[in-house]
Amino acid sequence: MEIAPGITVEEQVRFGKAVIKGTRVPVDLVLGKLAGGMTYEEVMAEYELTRADILAALRYASEQLGREEIKAIG
């Protein structure tokens, strides 16, 4: 099931984690690799992704964080 443009969730793929559409590459893996210093080109080569795939992962993560609510206690 496509939950965002270019991002899907399937119970039988990666235990229902959000993945890049048409792959088994989890969104959090892509984000972690970029955060760890890999370039778009390195991630694309390592996981056979396109620039559009990486941008879809970033967009999805941004949307999810934008919905997050943090309540300060104290």
N, CA, C and O atoms as a DFTB+ gen file, in Angstrom:
296 C
 N C O
     1  1       0.845      -1.162       0.000
     2  2       0.000       0.000       0.000
     3  2       0.903       1.241       0.000
     4  3       1.815       1.355       0.819
     5  1       0.639       2.158      -0.918
     6  2       1.412       3.397      -0.995
     7  2       0.877       4.382       0.049
     8  3      -0.282       4.792      -0.009
     9  1       1.735       4.753       0.999
    10  2       1.314       5.650       2.082
    11  2       1.736       7.094       1.836
    12  3       1.270       8.008       2.517
    13  1       2.603       7.293       0.880
    14  2       3.065       8.619       0.463
    15  2       3.655       8.436      -0.927
    16  3       3.975       7.311      -1.310
    17  1       3.808       9.515      -1.693
    18  2       4.396       9.354      -3.021
    19  2       5.776       8.688      -2.954
    20  3       6.713       9.229      -2.368
    21  1       5.877       7.512      -3.563
    22  2       7.140       6.786      -3.617
    23  2       7.461       5.940      -2.401
    24  3       8.529       5.332      -2.338
    25  1       6.544       5.889      -1.421
    26  2       6.778       5.135      -0.186
    27  2       5.640       4.145       0.022
    28  3       4.468       4.507      -0.071
    29  1       5.991       2.894       0.304
    30  2       4.975       1.871       0.507
    31  2       5.181       1.140       1.834
    32  3       6.253       1.186       2.439
    33  1       4.116       0.467       2.260
    34  2       4.163      -0.396       3.437
    35  2       3.447      -1.689       3.076
    36  3       2.309      -1.672       2.608
    37  1       4.116      -2.795       3.294
    38  2       3.533      -4.120       3.074
    39  2       3.892      -4.970       4.286
    40  3       5.054      -5.015       4.690
    41  1       2.925      -5.629       4.858
    42  2       3.144      -6.454       6.050
    43  2       4.296      -7.447       5.853
    44  3       5.087      -7.670       6.769
    45  1       4.389      -8.043       4.659
    46  2       5.384      -9.069       4.397
    47  2       6.737      -8.519       3.921
    48  3       7.652      -9.298       3.657
    49  1       6.875      -7.217       3.810
    50  2       8.145      -6.611       3.398
    51  2       8.694      -5.811       4.569
    52  3       8.093      -4.829       5.005
    53  1       9.838      -6.245       5.070
    54  2      10.507      -5.540       6.174
    55  2       9.601      -5.337       7.375
    56  3       9.659      -4.307       8.047
    57  1       8.756      -6.338       7.637
    58  2       7.874      -6.320       8.813
    59  2       6.962      -5.098       8.865
    60  3       6.628      -4.608       9.944
    61  1       6.567      -4.615       7.697
    62  2       5.629      -3.498       7.630
    63  2       6.257      -2.121       7.776
    64  3       5.546      -1.137       7.981
    65  1       7.574      -2.038       7.674
    66  2       8.232      -0.732       7.743
    67  2       8.019       0.020       6.428
    68  3       7.770      -0.589       5.387
    69  1       8.119       1.331       6.487
    70  2       8.014       2.149       5.276
    71  2       9.268       1.922       4.427
    72  3      10.394       2.047       4.908
    73  1       9.046       1.586       3.155
    74  2      10.154       1.331       2.224
    75  2       9.979       2.151       0.954
    76  3       8.892       2.647       0.656
    77  1      11.063       2.281       0.221
    78  2      11.021       2.931      -1.082
    79  2      10.203       2.046      -2.017
    80  3      10.442       0.841      -2.105
    81  1       9.251       2.636      -2.703
    82  2       8.347       1.890      -3.593
    83  2       9.141       1.036      -4.584
    84  3      10.083       1.508      -5.221
    85  1       8.740      -0.221      -4.696
    86  2       9.364      -1.147      -5.636
    87  2      10.661      -1.752      -5.137
    88  3      11.346      -2.449      -5.886
    89  1      11.014      -1.495      -3.877
    90  2      12.241      -2.035      -3.295
    91  2      11.942      -2.609      -1.917
    92  3      10.802      -2.604      -1.452
    93  1      12.996      -3.102      -1.279
    94  2      12.919      -3.540       0.113
    95  2      13.781      -2.627       0.984
    96  3      14.159      -2.992       2.097
    97  1      14.085      -1.444       0.470
    98  2      14.966      -0.502       1.166
    99  2      14.133       0.383       2.089
   100  3      13.319       1.177       1.617
   101  1      14.332       0.251       3.413
   102  2      13.563       1.055       4.360
   103  2      13.940       2.540       4.316
   104  3      15.094       2.898       4.080
   105  1      12.957       3.376       4.546
   106  2      13.174       4.822       4.579
   107  2      14.203       5.169       5.647
   108  3      15.088       5.990       5.405
   109  1      14.099       4.551       6.833
   110  2      15.033       4.889       7.905
   111  2      16.473       4.530       7.564
   112  3      17.399       5.183       8.047
   113  1      16.679       3.506       6.743
   114  2      18.026       3.149       6.313
   115  2      18.610       4.251       5.433
   116  3      19.759       4.656       5.611
   117  1      17.813       4.729       4.489
   118  2      18.266       5.808       3.603
   119  2      18.619       7.044       4.418
   120  3      19.666       7.656       4.201
   121  1      17.748       7.415       5.357
   122  2      18.002       8.583       6.192
   123  2      19.259       8.402       7.025
   124  3      20.060       9.327       7.157
   125  1      19.433       7.226       7.579
   126  2      20.624       6.950       8.383
   127  2      21.902       7.038       7.581
   128  3      22.904       7.564       8.067
   129  1      21.885       6.534       6.367
   130  2      23.075       6.596       5.514
   131  2      23.411       8.045       5.168
   132  3      24.578       8.435       5.197
   133  1      22.396       8.841       4.842
   134  2      22.635      10.250       4.538
   135  2      23.132      10.988       5.783
   136  3      24.056      11.796       5.694
   137  1      22.535      10.720       6.922
   138  2      22.945      11.358       8.176
   139  2      24.365      10.949       8.560
   140  3      25.087      11.713       9.201
   141  1      24.754       9.759       8.171
   142  2      26.095       9.258       8.454
   143  2      27.159       9.794       7.525
   144  3      28.345       9.521       7.710
   145  1      26.744      10.557       6.521
   146  2      27.723      11.193       5.648
   147  2      27.787      10.684       4.221
   148  3      28.540      11.221       3.409
   149  1      27.018       9.668       3.904
   150  2      27.019       9.196       2.515
   151  2      26.365      10.257       1.629
   152  3      25.445      10.955       2.054
   153  1      26.844      10.365       0.415
   154  2      26.246      11.290      -0.542
   155  2      25.058      10.614      -1.216
   156  3      24.896       9.395      -1.150
   157  1      24.231      11.430      -1.866
   158  2      23.118      10.869      -2.632
   159  2      23.644       9.824      -3.598
   160  3      23.080       8.736      -3.715
   161  1      24.727      10.155      -4.290
   162  2      25.273       9.257      -5.311
   163  2      25.718       7.934      -4.705
   164  3      25.514       6.880      -5.308
   165  1      26.324       7.972      -3.519
   166  2      26.758       6.739      -2.863
   167  2      25.559       5.886      -2.458
   168  3      25.573       4.669      -2.640
   169  1      24.535       6.513      -1.917
   170  2      23.327       5.782      -1.530
   171  2      22.653       5.205      -2.772
   172  3      22.204       4.059      -2.761
   173  1      22.582       5.985      -3.826
   174  2      21.967       5.516      -5.072
   175  2      22.698       4.289      -5.605
   176  3      22.062       3.322      -6.024
   177  1      24.017       4.323      -5.593
   178  2      24.808       3.204      -6.112
   179  2      24.701       1.980      -5.206
   180  3      24.570       0.857      -5.692
   181  1      24.755       2.191      -3.901
   182  2      24.731       1.091      -2.933
   183  2      23.403       0.340      -2.937
   184  3      23.382      -0.883      -2.802
   185  1      22.298       1.064      -3.091
   186  2      20.975       0.448      -2.964
   187  2      20.149       0.479      -4.248
   188  3      18.957       0.170      -4.224
   189  1      20.766       0.848      -5.359
   190  2      20.100       0.892      -6.662
   191  2      18.846       1.760      -6.607
   192  3      17.776       1.353      -7.058
   193  1      18.992       2.957      -6.049
   194  2      17.898       3.917      -5.947
   195  2      18.124       5.067      -6.915
   196  3      19.224       5.256      -7.435
   197  1      17.069       5.827      -7.147
   198  2      17.180       7.041      -7.954
   199  2      17.175       8.252      -7.027
   200  3      16.859       8.140      -5.843
   201  1      17.523       9.385      -7.570
   202  2      17.461      10.628      -6.792
   203  2      16.019      10.867      -6.317
   204  3      15.799      11.330      -5.198
   205  1      15.052      10.552      -7.168
   206  2      13.643      10.710      -6.804
   207  2      13.288       9.823      -5.613
   208  3      12.494      10.227      -4.763
   209  1      13.863       8.621      -5.535
   210  2      13.622       7.727      -4.402
   211  2      14.124       8.363      -3.105
   212  3      13.435       8.336      -2.085
   213  1      15.314       8.927      -3.153
   214  2      15.897       9.559      -1.964
   215  2      15.061      10.767      -1.550
   216  3      14.799      10.971      -0.364
   217  1      14.651      11.555      -2.517
   218  2      13.823      12.716      -2.202
   219  2      12.475      12.302      -1.627
   220  3      11.936      12.990      -0.760
   221  1      11.924      11.183      -2.097
   222  2      10.666      10.678      -1.542
   223  2      10.855      10.294      -0.077
   224  3       9.985      10.565       0.751
   225  1      11.985       9.666       0.248
   226  2      12.272       9.292       1.635
   227  2      12.401      10.530       2.511
   228  3      11.869      10.565       3.621
   229  1      13.100      11.538       2.024
   230  2      13.261      12.781       2.779
   231  2      11.931      13.501       2.972
   232  3      11.654      14.027       4.051
   233  1      11.120      13.523       1.938
   234  2       9.813      14.174       2.018
   235  2       8.919      13.450       3.027
   236  3       8.252      14.084       3.844
   237  1       8.914      12.128       2.961
   238  2       8.105      11.340       3.894
   239  2       8.549      11.596       5.345
   240  3       7.716      11.815       6.224
   241  1       9.843      11.566       5.579
   242  2      10.360      11.802       6.930
   243  2      10.003      13.204       7.413
   244  3       9.628      13.387       8.571
   245  1      10.118      14.173       6.546
   246  2       9.778      15.551       6.899
   247  2       8.308      15.667       7.277
   248  3       7.965      16.336       8.253
   249  1       7.451      15.026       6.517
   250  2       6.016      15.064       6.801
   251  2       5.706      14.399       8.139
   252  3       4.880      14.893       8.907
   253  1       6.370      13.279       8.417
   254  2       6.133      12.577       9.679
   255  2       6.598      13.414      10.868
   256  3       5.900      13.500      11.879
   257  1       7.750      14.019      10.753
   258  2       8.247      14.867      11.844
   259  2       7.393      16.121      12.010
   260  3       7.237      16.629      13.121
   261  1       6.854      16.606      10.928
   262  2       5.995      17.783      10.995
   263  2       4.712      17.529      11.762
   264  3       4.099      18.464      12.277
   265  1       4.302      16.274      11.841
   266  2       3.081      15.901      12.563
   267  2       3.345      15.594      14.032
   268  3       2.419      15.504      14.838
   269  1       4.604      15.437      14.363
   270  2       4.977      15.063      15.726
   271  2       4.651      16.169      16.720
   272  3       4.877      17.351      16.463
   273  1       4.119      15.757      17.847
   274  2       3.819      16.719      18.921
   275  2       4.633      16.330      20.149
   276  3       4.605      15.183      20.594
   277  1       5.351      17.297      20.681
   278  2       6.136      17.081      21.881
   279  2       5.571      17.973      22.976
   280  3       5.407      19.179      22.795
   281  1       5.284      17.368      24.090
   282  2       4.713      18.117      25.209
   283  2       5.739      18.218      26.318
   284  3       6.197      17.208      26.853
   285  1       6.094      19.449      26.659
   286  2       7.055      19.674      27.728
   287  2       6.370      19.455      29.067
   288  3       5.248      19.909      29.292
   289  1       7.051      18.767      29.931
   290  2       6.532      18.541      31.276
   291  2       7.444      19.256      32.260
   292  3       8.664      19.095      32.225
   293  1       6.850      20.032      33.118
   294  2       7.667      20.658      34.147
   295  2       7.548      22.093      34.228
   296  3       8.198      22.720      35.065
